[in-house]
Amino acid sequence: MDDVSNRILANLVRGRTTAALGTIDRGEPFVSMVPYVLHGEGPGFLIHVSGLSAHTRHVLLHPRVSLMVTAAENSIGDDGEVIEPQALPRATIAGMAQRLDPAGTDYAEGKSSYLKRFPTAEQMFVLPDFSLFAIRPLTVRFIAGFGRAHSLNPEGWAQAMAA
């Protein structure tokens, strides 16, 4: 990808706070919404989810997941016009989810990152049913607009996110 596309992708993922989370439920696709933060190498994603939610049970059974981050509807393009829905920048990240051990260093660092972005979530970290999961991107499909589609491997993802 070129520098402009890298910046669009990095700004998109850094600028949004929620993603659609795709999981597998008894062999069928299931999509929900999760807040996320970027963290660690690549960088990866962190989600903090309740064991009472269906998507958490799905991830524990099948750690292959996807996240979709999209620009807000009615986003304004460089030309000052509203971007048509079909042209909204968006990224679909396929990855592996791993539950972080609350006694581990990764958990403490992840919790700190998560609370920097979502300080009101602190009360949920004391609830026993919540877990912090790291999602390591394996492939990324990025649509920067009409005719501007890119497929990225982990190295390409890391390079784009460094922009």
Backbone hydrogen bonds, N-H to C=O, Kabsch-Sander energy under -0.5 kcal/mol:
donor,donor_aa,acceptor,acceptor_aa,energy
6,N,2,D,-2.4
7,R,3,D,-2.3
8,I,4,V,-2.3
9,L,5,S,-2.5
10,A,6,N,-2.7
11,N,7,R,-2.8
12,L,8,I,-2.3
13,V,9,L,-2.5
14,R,10,A,-2.4
15,G,11,N,-2.0
16,R,12,L,-1.2
19,A,34,V,-2.5
20,A,68,M,-2.5
21,L,32,S,-3.2
22,G,20,A,-0.6
22,G,66,S,-3.4
23,T,21,L,-0.5
23,T,30,F,-3.1
25,D,28,E,-3.5
26,R,24,I,-0.5
28,E,25,D,-1.8
30,F,23,T,-2.1
32,S,21,L,-2.1
34,V,19,A,-2.6
36,Y,17,T,-2.1
37,V,46,L,-1.6
39,H,44,G,-2.8
44,G,39,H,-2.3
45,F,135,I,-2.4
46,L,37,V,-2.4
47,I,133,F,-2.3
49,V,47,I,-0.5
49,V,131,S,-2.3
51,G,129,D,-2.6
53,S,50,S,-1.5
57,R,53,S,-1.4
58,H,54,A,-2.3
59,V,55,H,-2.4
60,L,56,T,-2.1
61,L,57,R,-1.4
62,H,58,H,-3.1
65,V,63,P,-0.5
65,V,95,G,-2.6
66,S,22,G,-1.8
67,L,93,I,-2.4
68,M,20,A,-2.2
69,V,91,A,-2.6
71,A,89,P,-2.7
75,S,72,A,-1.2
77,G,81,E,-3.2
80,G,77,G,-2.1
83,I,75,S,-3.3
87,A,84,E,-1.8
88,L,85,P,-1.1
90,R,143,I,-2.3
91,A,69,V,-2.7
92,T,141,R,-2.6
93,I,67,L,-3.2
93,I,91,A,-0.6
94,A,92,T,-0.6
94,A,139,T,-2.7
95,G,65,V,-2.8
96,M,136,R,-1.8
97,A,63,P,-2.6
98,Q,134,A,-2.5
100,L,132,L,-3.2
104,G,101,D,-2.5
108,A,104,G,-1.7
109,E,105,T,-2.5
110,G,106,D,-2.6
111,K,107,Y,-3.3
112,S,108,A,-2.0
113,S,109,E,-2.2
114,Y,110,G,-2.9
115,L,111,K,-2.7
116,K,112,S,-1.6
117,R,113,S,-1.4
118,F,114,Y,-2.8
121,A,118,F,-2.1
122,E,119,P,-1.3
123,Q,120,T,-0.6
124,M,121,A,-1.4
125,F,121,A,-0.8
125,F,122,E,-1.1
126,V,123,Q,-0.8
127,L,124,M,-0.8
130,F,127,L,-1.3
131,S,49,V,-2.8
133,F,47,I,-2.9
133,F,131,S,-0.5
134,A,98,Q,-2.8
135,I,45,F,-3.0
136,R,96,M,-2.7
136,R,134,A,-0.6
138,L,94,A,-3.5
139,T,94,A,-1.8
140,V,152,L,-2.2
141,R,92,T,-2.5
142,F,140,V,-0.6
142,F,150,H,-3.1
143,I,90,R,-3.1
144,A,142,F,-0.6
144,A,148,R,-3.2
148,R,145,G,-2.1
150,H,142,F,-2.7
152,L,140,V,-3.2
157,W,153,N,-2.6
158,A,154,P,-2.4
159,Q,155,E,-2.3
160,A,156,G,-2.4
161,M,157,W,-2.6
162,A,158,A,-1.0
162,A,159,Q,-0.5
163,A,160,A,-1.4
